Each structure stands twice: as structure tokens, then as C-alpha cells.
Amino acid sequence: MFTNLNRFFKLCLIFTLAFTGLTHWQIRQADAAAYPILYTFDLRQVSGSFNTAESYDIKLFVTTLQGIVNQKGPRLYVYNSFYVQTPSITPTQAMQIDEKWLETFRKPGQWLSQYTLSPIPSLEALVETFRSDLAGLVLWDPKVDATANVATTIAGIERTPAVMGGGRLHARLTAAPNSLSVTRTLVDQFSGPNAKTDAYVWAKQQYLDSGLADAGVLGYIEDAYARLPATHSQEYVAARDILVMRKGFVFDLSPWGDERPFDAPNQTLGKDLETFLAILQSAYTLHGQRDMIEVYGFFPWWDKYSTYGGKGTYTEFQGEWKVVELLSKYNAAIVSILDTMGDANMSIHWWAPVATQLKPAHTAGSRPTLANKTYILWGMGDHDASTIHYQFPYVWNADPARGKTPIAWNIVPATRNAGDMLQYLYDTATPGDYLVAGAGAGGYANPDYVKDVAVWKGWNERLYRSTGYTMSGFVLNGNAGVVTPSSEEVYRYFSNDLSLFYNPNLRSPKPDVRSTNMVVMNDNVPIATNDVQAQAAHIYNATAALPSPGATPNFLYIKPAFTSTEYIHQVMKKIQAEHPEYQYEAVDPYAYASLIRQKVKGNVANDAILLDLQLPEQMIAGEKYTASVTVRNVGSATWTATDLFRLAATTDNTLAWSDFQDGGYALASNNQRVYLAATDHIEPQQIKTFAFQVQAPAAPGNYLFGASMIRDGVAGFGDNRKQTIQVVPAPAQAARITAVTVPSVMTEEQVSTIAVTVKNIGTATWTPAANFRLAAIPADNQVAWSAFASGGYSNSVRDQRVFLSATDSIAPGTSKTFSFSIAAPRTRGVYSLAVQMIQDGVASFGDKGIYDIRVTPAGAAADDAVSFYDNIPAYVAPGDIVPVSIGFRNTGSNDWTRAGQYTLKSASTNQLIWSGFPHGGTSVSATNQSVQLGATERIRTEQAKTFSFFVTAPSTPGNYTLSAQLSKGSSSFSTVKTFTLRVAEPRDAKFAAWEVPTVMAAGTKAALNLEVQNAGATAWTSAANYRLYAGPANAFVWSEYGTGGYSLSPTNQRIFLTNSDTVMPSQRKSFSFAIEAPTTPGTYTFSAGMIQDGVATFGELKTWTITVVDGYEQRVNVGSATAYTDSAGRVWAADQPYTGSNTWGYTSATTAVGSTTDTISGTSDQALYRTQRFGSGGQPFSYKFNVPNGTYNVILEFAEIHFNAAGMRIFNVDIEGANMLAGYDNYTGALGHDKARKYTFSNLDVTDGVLDIDFSALADAAAVNAIQVVRTR
């Protein structure tokens, strides 16, 4: 029996049809299987210039449409137009994130491998493809940024993608051929100083309070302020698809009550915070008092409410902590941190068919022996779904050093919402990769601020259980300070192996073993991300503070976030070489916990921790329930049945146990035992799960379940687990699932007969007339039902029933067996049959039965496999020993086991020697080697196995072959996997990617990026003078190299590495800088390569041909009758009309000039901002420039020199027919009165010889202070 395993992590409000009519939960994977086509749409081709109002509008429309259509399954995948570069990802890689993930899950054996991709070429085709899914459009108001978030909330509920009212996209979508109607408009619905909060209050009343939005899903995401060019947030507009799909409520409000938010400077003081708390209270009332609320988003410090950019009085860190404090106080936790990173296509990943309970690839090894060493645990995080999405195609997949050093990857268990990603990490983990929870626990919350501890505890227990987690990597208590003993102890219920804390939040002593028997530790070494020397210095300082380092056991926990495993490996090499006396050793988190336990408690023979207890907290009087208790042996003795190691009832246990699978006894409530099996041999660090029955007493009341380990005849030992059980009288409707016949494996579209036996343990008799039926659980069932023995129906996988027969009358205490058929979906994966009794018109009741079914392609051979993953270094040094990984999926019908002699063997073409086999192997010769499975591993059909081992590079440079094939005994199967590994010369380099213009305007600068791969055997460092140099044919001047460099002539230029750079073999280095074109049009060469100054140039010398065309520059001192020379020596021409022989100027006669003598802050060129031109009476006006056809940058400069409040001057700006600024508030955009602000709009193509800039007012009059037009190519 498998009950009460609801997929809670898909937080949906599930109401029976009797209560709500239509529900708002999401359809799951079986409906997804009805869509074997996966449509793709490339935003990069249609969204125009980045960070403009038009690009924002298109992105918001597409992502809200995506969320709507993916409510029915994985139907639309979007390639997004931009992601922010981080230290471990190059700009080119950042543009390929979405391709990488789709490529990953399209590989053979992966869940999307059988889908047909169908690219959609245009917005019109996108609308036509999904027209039947759309009810119309919802318009948001560009004058009130908050309405974009309100429209996002509405989109998922009313099936209306969000579009900016009055914009070009609005006109395009409502005109033929799109012809979409507007079903709701927010334009001009909210005005005045509190328009922002009024919009959210209205949305709260209409959608959150009413239950139309899912109160368990909140989006705390920056509103349409992000459409301004100077912001940093358009890259994650695409993250909204999951919120739309899940019908979440989206908002953006300041957490501070003592200052007005800069985006609503006239607002009633405290209104943002008041509204923030009202939203949280509503969500808590509807959902949070029963389960944790999942929050997508983050405090938008980069654009709002912080000292960053001068937009508040609190720092970004204070804002983050305040937001998490507020969320925690209403049982809300951040599950996906969307700040300057993307989390796109989560509405696709949500549907991935993965197991109900995921299992880590690697758990605890053998018990380590404590020595006088300095033990280091490396934690990599904090990671959640957003950083997994954004970082791991490169941090995980493309880092050849992964596996060299044990790492505790800090990944929040709520990443389970993207189950394919988490399963992929398990499938491809090396023996050095371990997953532990990230910030907080299941999600980011402060444990001492959480409103209901029982809700927090239960949510984490379920999340950790479903992901196989037993450790936490970063407990962060924020403003609450040191974690209280009671909050710390809660972690023992789900994180009992090891709980690691933010240093200031952990009370002394540290490390320690407490909260019954849980190991606790803190991060005690500062972080110097990607700077090997600085990180080593931090480690030495931390080591010096330890007692007798190298002469007694000591512990360090180091937790960088955005770095590489190669960096960690280099730090370890450095500190071990420079200070061997400290005896540094990096260990995995299980070994780390064991060593701390031995340090604190000594070498205890008999010790145990209870990792998990599964037992209902409420029972019906007189009924039996299954108890499952999972225990880890953390002592030095092995547990066996003959040595009388057993699970015992505690002295205060008051419930009776029975039905012991391997024997036991129950003499009294406090004298009961569950035996080990005769064959059990539970070594130190291994786990054992005891399963038995618990009898609810006949008398209602509160009872205690308590269990711990004992060695009979010696003593009880270790941890205990106690739980209060509420025993209640039988209600009218109650049911127990007592037997189920369901296959564990089916082939695609196979039909199988199912039998579910349910016992009536309530007081009401079940009859067909009273509508008692077996129902599909809407949020969890994924298979279609048919062939009902006594009738039933199947409207969709979420809406299915099996009826009682006409003569059935199931009295209390009797049972009914429901027989019917199920059809497997048409695509591979793990799908669930989910059943529960229902009295239609009243309520669902009783046990929930959820049963995983692994669906495989038909016609599989007995032994077969596909390869879906490999991580092989491209370049290695002679004699180096490097990790390699090759992943296979079992597509045959046989299970792979060690006993079955399944191995990975070297093929006949292999030239490399293997070693470092984690579970054993052989190496007789290059062509006679094998890697074994673990002794207890069983790789079932459709499951994955990654073989990780090491290879030794030959001493002679050249290309060598690594080849391998799966084998059963002496017979091989699967294709031979062949890789070329280059044993490199000492120095070599190859250009991996580049962004270099093909055309430039004479005398202008262009930003570019070159990514160079270290194809040699030697690491590149600044100290060794490794640099990028200009080639002998180069004609362009280099500048703006932030890392340092020089430019003495076009052919004598360098760009330096940073002092912290260590570019290892196979790694890439990104060089970003600017080049200046010659002043004479013509065809020129740009050339670059790598050099070790003082030694030699090396590697590839790359050249590009760039055509230099006539330049064009025009600067206008708008509103002024005189020219102005700025502080940089550039001339700004006096303003003029576009008439007669003038080749540029303003076009409307209905304009006027304004001026001031005030001091303008934020500029050294006062005169430019003291005059402006505006549309008289609010009339539109334009500037035109006669220019050569080409590509241009336009820089518009503004200052609000007239009004002293927000909302007074609001306008739009279009350039070349594209909307650049929409609903632009000249006061808030410049952060106040008499403050300079300029915006650059790039890559504007002119094809008709005239560049047009159009201004139109939404409030008062549009205005501009200065204009620059510069041709770039």
C-alpha cells in the first residue's frame, strides 16, 4: 500500500467538483502526452532592441501566453533573448541557456526525446497556433507599472495574455490577421498617488481573496518599471510563465514602511508595506495556515527600494532580509530566486514525468577514521531552480574538474518543481557530487520567523523525503539572529544527518552534536570567489584560529556560490602544497558529519539517528496504519539480527505495534520490538527502514508514538523519534486502501487492468445512489482510465470516476474492489496512478493512493542502452589524471546489477588507462578494462547510470581515443562511445566564440567579446603574463579593458587577465573590451591571439574583416538657440527645425521651449539639461535626421526641470517606429526634480535615409533635453 504520498510540491488548491464546480488546478503529465509536438518560439528574433518598452511588451505577451498554453502540458518552449553574464558563464554561453536545456532533455532516452519540435516563425503564427487556448487579451496601463503584474495574475486565470495598452503590440494583436479581442483592460483604472497599491488591492479582492488565484503560489517580481533601458530585469520577464501556468498572484511592493518607494514618491507613507502584508495575510488565510506558500522572485534591489542606484535608504542586503522576514511570518518561502537570473520555461519542466520520490545517486560511504587533520567541506550554492536553470549547463555539464573534489551542492529541495533538472543532476552526479538543501531548508525562509512551526516542519519533511535529502547546507535566520534551540531542533526531523548554518546564526559550541543527535556546523571561512590566492589566504587565517591545527582534528566549511569545481580543486592543491603541516583534506558531507560526531562524542560503538518517520498524525479509532522508520547507523558497530540490534518502542510510547515483516514482539506499549531481517548487515553509515503496523486505540484522544534503536541485553542508543497522534471517532466518510494491483512498468500506450480494494472505515454506507465512487486525484493522476466493471467515466486524466455497481451497498467495516483499465501515456517517463474515494456533491475522503508507473517504449531488447551524457575534458596535461563521466539509460528489459555482471568496458579502440573506480573495476590493458556497478545498485529499465572514473593522460602530446561500451559478462551491447582527448602542448589556445561586428562607422567604438579556450597543458595566470595581444595585421585601437591592459599602437596592444584568474586546461576566458574604427572608410583587419609576454605567442591567431563605412554623429542642445561644447570637448548644436536646407531638427510647430537656472545634479554639463523642448498643449512632436542607411545608437537625455512630483509628465518615445519608452514618468525616471538621466538605444536600423524620433504625451507634455545620434555600422 502506498498512501498519503500526494505530490504536495505542485502546490495547487484542490477542491472537489461538489464544492467549486470547475477547479483551478493544473493538468498533469498524461494530458501532456496528448501533445507529442513541442512548439518552439525564438524571442531573440522578434523582441527587438533589448531593454526597451517594446521588447518588454513582447516578452511579457509571449511568456504569459506560454504559461496559458502550458497549463495543458509541455506545449511551448521559448528561447529567451537575454541573460546576465555571471563570473562562471561567458556572454555567448548566456545566450544559449535555453538551447542547452532543451538539447539535454532531447537526447536519446530523455523525456522529450520522442517529441517533435515545431518552430513557430512569427508572433502571428504563435497566435494562430494557440488561438483556441486564448480568451482574448488583458491590457496593462503603461502609466501604472504595477498593472503589468496584475495583468500577469489575470492571464493565467482568464486565459488572456498581457499586453501594454496603447502600444504597437496592442494594435498589432487586435488587427488582422491576429484579431484578438480585449476582454479586460486596466488602462486608466487606477490613478492618483496610490495608484500602484490600489491596483494590487483590487487584484487581491478580485483574484486572491476569491480563490481564483492559487494562494499557495506568489510571484514577488519587479513590475513594468523593468522596461526602462537603465534597469536590469528584462532578462527574467520570461520567468513568469510558471506563475501564469500555476495561476499565482504576482506583486512588487516595498518592504519598508518608513519611506516612500521611489517608484511612487507621492504615495501615502507606508501604503506599500500595508498592501504587502494584506496580500500575505490573504494567502496565509487561504493556504498558508495549512501548507507553506511558494514564492517565486526576490527583493528587486538592483532597481528598487535600496541604496543601490540611490533608490532607497536601506541596503540591498537589509531589503533581502526584511522581505524574507515578512514572508516567513506568513508561512511563505522563496523557492526560486529570480533576481538578475532567469528561470525560463519552468512551465515545461514542471511537466517532466519523474518519480514521486527521487533517489540520490550517491549516499554515505564507509565510516571514516578520525585523524589529526583539518577537514574541509566545500559547499557550492545557494542554488535553487533559477540558478540551476541558469548556471548548470556550464557549471555542472562543462567543468572537466567535477569529481576531483567532493562538493556539497546547496540546492533547495523545492527545485523538485523542475523534477527533470533535479533527476538529471542525480543521473549525472560523479562520486564527488552530493546534494544538500540551500538557503533556509526546502525554500528560503527564516526558521525563527516562520509563523507555524508544524507547517514548516511538515512541508520540509515531505520535500526532503521526495528528493532524498537528509542534509541542509545553509540555514539562514536573517534578522532573527541566532537560531533558537527549539527552531534548531526542528531540523532533526528532516535534516538529521547534518545541518550547516550561516555563521552568525549558529549558537556555540560549533561544531557540535545536539538537538538529540544532529551534527551542526557553521560556514567559518570568508569567500573570495574565483581568486585562488585570496581564498587560500582566508583559509590560512581561519585555520590559524583553530586549536592546534594539524595536531588535532579540526573542521572548516567553505561555501562559495558562483564559481567552478576547477577553482575549488586549484585552491585545494595550493593549500595542501603550501601548508602540508595543516593536513588539509576535503571530504564529502556524510564523512564530514561522521568525523564531527566522532570528534564531539568519541568513537561510540552503538549510535543511530532517525532520518524519517512516516505515520499519519491523525488516526481513526480501532484502525491500523503503516509506520515507516528510517534509521542510519552512525556508530562503529555493525547491526545484525544475531547481535540483537532492533527498533524499540520508547518508554512513553502508548500505541500498539504489529505485523512485523521480519519478526518482533509487542508485550506492552513500552515494550515492543521490530527485528532486523536475518540477512541484514547494516554497516556503519548505512540505513535501515523498518515497516510495521500501528494500532489506533478504540478510545479517541491524544497518544504518543515513540521509537529508538536498542541492542537488547546491552542498552538503547542514539536518536529517538516521537510523534503525537490524534485518535478520532470514525466520521461518516472514511476509507482505507487495503490492496492494489497496479503494474510498476508499462510500455507506451499499453492498457493494463487495475484493481483497487478500499475498506469503508466510516459510519456511512456507500451506495451508488449516494454517489460514492473511486476518483482520480486531479493534481496527481497521470493516466487515462477505461473499461469500468460497473460503469464510470473519463473526461480527462484529472476528471475520472469508477462507479459502484447498481446493487452495491458497502457497509462500514466491509470492502469494495474497483476494477478498471489504465492506458499508459505515449511518451516515456514515470507517471502516477492516483486514486481516492469521493462522494460526488460532498467531498473527497480517505486514503490517497499514488503509484508510480515507469512507461517505456515498446519492443525493447533484453539488454539495450542509449548514451545521454558525457563529461570528457578536451585538453589535458601530459601525465595528468583526470575524471571522466559517461552516462547511459537502460532501454532494455533487464535490470543491470553487479551480480548480473553488467559493467562498462573499454572498447578495442581505447588508448587510455583507467583508474579510480568508485565501486571497483579492473585495468589489465588499455583494451581490457572495466568499471563495476555498486554492490547494491539496480538500474531498472528507463533508469540512468553514469559511470565515473579517471583516465591517465600519456606523456607525449597528441590526440588519444577514449572508447567504452556496456557489457553483460563477455557480451557487449549498446553503441561504442568514442571521445578524443587531446594531450596538449604546454601552451595552446583556440577561439571558442566571439562577438565581433562586421561593419563599423568610421571613428566609432564597438563593444566586443572574445572567448578563448585554454587548449594547452599549463594554467594561464596574470602573474605569468598570459594576455590577449593584437595581431600584426590588426588596424583597430583597443580600449575599455576593465581588467587592465595597454594600447601603444594598433599592433602593440594587450588585455590582461585579472589577478584572480586561473584559466585551467579546457577552460574558457572571456575578454570584453572596445575597438575603435579607423577614421577613413574601407576594409580593415581586426586580429587577436594569446601571448605569454616574455616567452612567446601561442595558439590560434584569429583575424576578422570589418568594413568601415562613413560615420555620422549629431548632437543637439535641445531647446537652446546656442551651441554647447561639453566637458569631453564634443559640440552640441543649437536646436533647429527640420525645414528648408536643415538636414535634421524638430518637425512640429506645436512645440515650445522650457528652461531653468537651477543646478542639475548628476551631470558635469549643466547647460545641456537646463533647456528642453516639449509638445505645446500635450501635442506630439518629432525629431528627424537625414542619415546614411545603417545602424545607429540614439541617446536621449532628460531632466524634469518643471514639475516637482511624480505622475505630472508621462510620455512615450518611438524611434524608427519601435516603442523605446512607454509610460515614462520624467520625474521618477530621473529619480526626482532637476536630476539628469540619459538612455541609450542601440542597434537601430535605418533603411529609408531618415531616422525618426517621435514623442507623444500621456500626461501633460512629452519633453526632451538633449539628443545624440551616432552611426555604429
Secondary structure, DSSP 8 states (H G I E B T S, - for coil): --BS---TTS------HHHHSS------HHHHTT--EEEEEEGGGTS-STTSHHHHHHHHHHHHHHHHHGGGSS-EEEE-S-----TTS-HHHHTTHHHHHHHHHHSTTSTTTTSEEEEE-SHHHHHHHTGGG---EEEE-TTSTHHHHHHHHHHHHHT--EEETTSHHHHHHHSTTT---EEEE-TTS--STTHHHHHHHHHIIIIITTTSS-TTEEEE---GGGGSTT-S-GGGGGGGHHHHHTT-EEE---S-SSS--TTSTTS-TTHHHHHHHHHHHHHIIIIITTS-EEEEE---TTTSSSTGGGS-SS-HHHHHHHHHHHHHTTTEEEEE--SSS--TTHHHHTT----SS---S----S-----S-EEEEEEEEEE-HHHHHHHHHHHTTS-TTTTSS-EEEEE-GGGGGGHHHHHHHHHH--TTEEEEEEESSSSB--TTT-S-HHHHHHHHHHHHHHHT--EEEEE--GGG-S--HHHHHHGGGT--SEEEE-GGGS-SSSSEEETTTEEEEE--S---TT-HHHHHHHHHHHHHTSSSBTTB-EEEEE--SS--HHHHHHHHHHHHHH-GGG-EEE--HHHHHHHHHHHHH-S-SS-EEEEEEE--SEEETT-EEEEEEEEEE-SSS-B-TTTTEEEEE-TT--SEEE--TT-EEEEETTEEEEE--TT--B-TT-EEEEEEEEE--SS-EEEEEEEEEEETTTEEEEEEEEEEEEEE---SS-EEEEEEE--SEEETT-EEEEEEEEEE-SSS-B-TTTTEEEEE-TTT--SEEE--TT-EEEEETTEEEEE--TT--B-TT-EEEEEEEEE--SS-EEEEEEEEEEETTTEEEEEEEEEEEEEE-TT--SS-EEEEEEE--SEE-TT-EEEEEEEEEE-SSS-EETTTTEEEEE-TT--SEEE--TT-EEEEETTEEEEE--TT-EE-TT-EEEEEEEEE--SS-EEEEEEEEEEETTEEEEEEEEEEEEE--SS-EEEEEEE--SEEETT-EEEEEEEEEE-SSS-EETTTTEEEEE-TT---EEE--TT-EEEEETTEEEEE--TT-EE-TT-EEEEEEEEE--SS-EEEEEEEEEEETTTEEEEEEEEEEEEEE---EEEEETT-SS-EE-TTS-EEEE--BS-TT-SEEE--SSEEEEE--S--BT-S-HHHHHEEEEEGGG--EEEEEE--SEEEEEEEEE-B-S--STTSSEEEEEETTEEEEEEEEHHHHTTSBTB-EEEEEEEEEE-SSEEEEEEEEEES--EESEEEEEE--
